[in-house]
Amino acid sequence: MAGTGETKRPSTLTPLPVRRRTVVAYRRGAGRHPAVEAAVMALRAAVPQELAHGRVPPSPPPAPRR
């Protein structure tokens, strides 16, 4: 399989900023419906606050190579 073997050169994973937007679709005028408002609020509450606005906590430093 490609990509599953040993590499001859060391590689480094670099954390990159990620931005995700979730859009809730509903029919025109339904945005004020209590069930729609509750669903949107529940989705927002499920996202940790540090991720809600694109702020990702720093990753720990890489483990030393052996």
C-alpha positions, 0 to 999 in steps of 0.5 A, spaced: 500 500 500 502 506 498 504 511 504 504 505 509 512 503 509 518 506 512 520 513 510 528 514 509 527 521 510 524 524 517 518 528 516 515 533 521 507 534 522 506 542 522 500 544 525 496 549 521 490 554 523 483 551 521 477 554 520 470 551 520 464 554 519 457 550 520 451 553 517 444 550 519 439 550 513 432 551 515 426 554 511 425 561 510 422 564 516 423 558 521 429 561 524 425 564 530 421 557 531 423 555 538 425 548 536 430 551 530 433 556 536 434 550 541 437 546 535 442 552 534 444 553 541 445 546 542 450 545 536 454 552 539 454 549 546 457 543 544 463 546 541 469 548 546 469 555 547 477 555 545 475 552 538 468 557 537 472 563 534 478 559 531 483 559 537 486 553 538 490 551 544 498 550 542 500 543 541 505 540 546 512 540 543 514 533 539 517 528 543 524 527 542 527 522 537 530 516 539 
